[in-house]
Amino acid sequence: MLNDDALLNIFELYPLDILDSYHDILSQPNWDAARWWYKLAQVCRRWRYLILLSPVRLGLHLVCTYDTPVADMLEHSPPLPIIVNYLDEDRETTAGDEEAILLALQYHDRVRRIGLRMPVTNLLKPIMAMDEQFPVLEHLFIWPPSEGDMTLMLPTKFQAPVLRQLSLTYVSLPMGSPLLTVATGLTYLELWNMPPAAFFPPSYLATRLSSMTQLESLSIGFTSPISTHDVESRPLHIPVPLITLPNLRLYFFRGTGAYLDGFLTQIRTPLLQALQLQLFNQLTFTIPHLIQFLGAADNVRFNSVRLIFFQEEVMLSASRREGDRVDPFVVVIRCRHIDWQVSAAAQIFNLLVPVLSVVEVLVLGYEEHDLSLELDDEVDRAQWRELLRPLNSVRTLHVAGGLIKDLARSLQSENEEPPLELLPELDGLVYYKEGDPTDAFTSFINTRQIAGRSVTAFHSPPSPSSWL
C-alpha cells in the first residue's frame, strides 16, 4: 500500500544503527551487518527493484566473508562497493576463503573496506595483491595474532587516497611510502606492534601527520625498545615546524620515554581527551615535555588517580569523573618486582606534579606477585614517600591489603620529618583486608590528630572492583 518514496524512506532508516557502529573505533567492527538489505531484496520483485535502483542512497555493499560463495556473488550481482571482512578472531580462514579474498581484491576500484585477521603466513598473498591503487578504500584493518617469524610490510605502490581508518598490527609501512602523504582524510591511524626494523624517528611521523587535519585517534606502538645504536644512527630529535592536530582526541603510545618526548615536542593537540601510554621499563624516565603537553590540552583534567600494581606491570590511570568511557590519562610500565614498580611510578608522579597537585582521590591497588616468594618485597620507604609527595590535595586514600604494611610504615613520620609532609589534606583512609584490620595505621592517625588534621579510617573486605 505504500508508495515507492515511503518504502525507500523506511529502507533508508533501517540500517542507521548499523552504520553508526562502523565508526566505533573502540570495539570490533560489525561489517557483516552491511548485508542488511539481502533479505529485503528477496521479499518481492518490487522491493528488489527499489533497493537496487538506489545503491548510493541506501549504502549498499557486497560482503565477502567466511563461507561465502564470493565468485558467484561477484559474477551475478550489480557492481556494488565491496567489503572484505575476515576479522573474526574465533574463526579460521580456509583455503576457499583465501581464494575468495584474492578474487575480491582484484576489484580494487570497488573495494571500500578490508579487514583481515589471520596468521602472518596467510596474509602474504593478500598483502602482495594490494600492490595497486584502491581509489574508494576507506577502511583497512590488518591484524595478525602475532608477529611470527617474518616482518609484513605493505607494498610500496599501495595507495588509498580516500582512506579514513588505517589499523595495522605487526605490519609496517615502507619508508617513503606515499600512503600517509596522500591519505590526508584519515580520522583513525593505528600503527601498533611495529618491529624494530620498522623504526622511524618522531620527526618523520610528525611530518606525515601535518596534513591530517581530520585525525581523531592516533596509536603508535613498537614491539620492543630500539637499541642504543639505532638511536644514535637515527637521531630522535630532528627540528621540524610545530604542527597542530586540531581534531585529535585520543593518543595511544607504546615505546620509550625518549621517543615519546621527541614526538610531543613537535605536536599540539588542543582537543585531546585521552592520552594512554605504555612505556618500556627503564632505570630513569626522562620525559620533560610531558607535563607541558598535558598543560596545553585544556580537556585533560584529573580528579582521581588509581595506581595498580599487577604481576607484570604497574598502571597509573587518572580520570575526571565516574563513568568516563576512556580514562583521560593512563601510563603502563612493564616491570615485575614491586620495588621497581614503585620507583617507576614515583618518577612518573614527579613528572606530573602540576597536574597531580589537584587530585582528591588516590586508589592504591595490588595483585599478588609471584616474585614475593623469591625476593624481599619490602619496598624502600623513601620510594613510597617520593611517590606520595606530589599529591598535596588528596582527601581520600584507598589501599589494598597487600600494600598496607609498606604504606603504613612509609606514612609514619620519622626523626625531623614534618607530620604533614605527605598527603596534608587527607581526612579519609579506606583499606581492604580480610577479617579485622590490624592497627597498622594507628600511629599515623594519632600523629595526624596531634598535628590538628584528623583522619578517619574505614575497613572493607577486599574486592577487586573497589580499586581496579
Buried (B, 14 or more C-beta within 10 A) or exposed (E): EEEEEEBBEEBEEEBEEBEEEBEEBEEEBBBBBBBBBEEBBEEEEEBBEBBBEBBEEBBBBBBBBBEBEBBEBBEEEEEBBBBBBBBBEEBEBEEBBBEBBBBBBEBBBBBBBBBBBBEBEBBEEBBEBBEBBBEBBBBBBBBBEEBEEEBBBBBBEBBBBBBBBBBBBBBBBBEEBEBBBBBBBBBBBBBBBBBEEBBBBBBBBBBBBBBBBBBBBBBBBBBEBBEEEEBEEEEBBBEBEEBEBEBBBBBBBBBBBBBBBBBBBBBBBEEBBBBBBBBBBBEEBEBEBBBEBBEBBEEBBBBBBBBBBBEEBBBBBBBBEEEEEEBBBBBBBBBBBBBBBBBBBBBBBBBBEEBBEEBBBBBBBBEEBEBEEEEEBEBEBEBBBBBBBBBBBBBBBBBBBBBBBBBBBBBBBEEEEEBBEBBBEBBBBBBBBEEEBEEBBEBBBEBBEEEEBEBEBEEEEBEEEBBB
